[in-house]
């Protein structure tokens, strides 16, 4: 099997695994967290983020090995081409000398003695024949050496191909593991939202995540009729879809909408609601989560990732269009942008349908 066919096989496996996990993971995890407190959910979420950080480090190491193997393969293949060209040239030179010697096979010392007009002529001919023989022997030695070198290079090529396949398998496995963690985090986030909503309507105020609330009697604004974009101006840099990860180089599901904008650009609340939490989320960087309540008949929760800073505080009521954070490039990010995520009735959705 060639390197490319192995890659295609790994991609197909990765896509199937990623999609099946994405579709089934959150529901299974949600069933196991139904009896947990908000603090326990928060702790599990932090544990998951630590595990994702560990997976990220392993992915970096695997990607470095893959890149090294790919570079080695490219170098080896160039050397193989060079050696084959050299062997071809040497073989041609050896063949020419052999042909010439064959054609001169009737010439012997007696003939040379008869045809030579002087001893110097004879010595000159003998010297030339010796030089031809020496050259032929040298060429044969070089040819044998280059053939052995070519065999070594071809073995190195096969080793590089096998190493690439092994690292691609490792990366596919790490990506599948990471997808499980992403889905578990989504389920925990859903549970956190439910607890926060229940706490908001209870007698103890908005303190849904144990981080304290300056005004536990604050009232969440009335539900919004529709949602607006969290950024007034942006460029879509990566949609909600399968993609090749810009850092890890793996083919995986991108669970949000990347909206390119300068660092420090205000992030706006797309609808009325209250802040569930603002915290460090590993690869997602600084994350703000808002419960936007019921919008157009559905319970909406939104998340804003890779932020440079949060403006709104946990437990704070926010209104549509209010600045709640600042665009950044924290976590696993290649540049300033907002990774925007939307849940509708607990189901992760394509944010492109919610930006107006």
HELIX and SHEET records of a PDB file:
HELIX    1   1 UNK A    3  UNK A   32  1                                  30    
HELIX    2   2 UNK A   38  UNK A  103  1                                  66    
HELIX    3   3 UNK A  109  UNK A  115  1                                   7    
HELIX    4   4 UNK A  119  UNK A  201  1                                  83    
HELIX    5   5 UNK A  282  UNK A  284  5                                   3    
HELIX    6   6 UNK A  351  UNK A  354  5                                   4    
SHEET    1   A 7 UNK A 235  UNK A 238  0                                        
SHEET    2   A 7 UNK A 257  UNK A 260 -1                                        
SHEET    3   A 7 UNK A 337  UNK A 344 -1                                        
SHEET    4   A 7 UNK A 298  UNK A 307 -1                                        
SHEET    5   A 7 UNK A 286  UNK A 295 -1                                        
SHEET    6   A 7 UNK A 273  UNK A 280 -1                                        
SHEET    7   A 7 UNK A 317  UNK A 318 -1                                        
SHEET    1   B 4 UNK A 235  UNK A 238  0                                        
SHEET    2   B 4 UNK A 257  UNK A 260 -1                                        
SHEET    3   B 4 UNK A 337  UNK A 344 -1                                        
SHEET    4   B 4 UNK A 347  UNK A 349 -1                                        
SHEET    1   C 2 UNK A 241  UNK A 244  0                                        
SHEET    2   C 2 UNK A 251  UNK A 254 -1                                        
SHEET    1   D 3 UNK A 266  UNK A 268  0                                        
SHEET    2   D 3 UNK A 323  UNK A 326 -1                                        
SHEET    3   D 3 UNK A 309  UNK A 310 -1                                        
END                                                                             
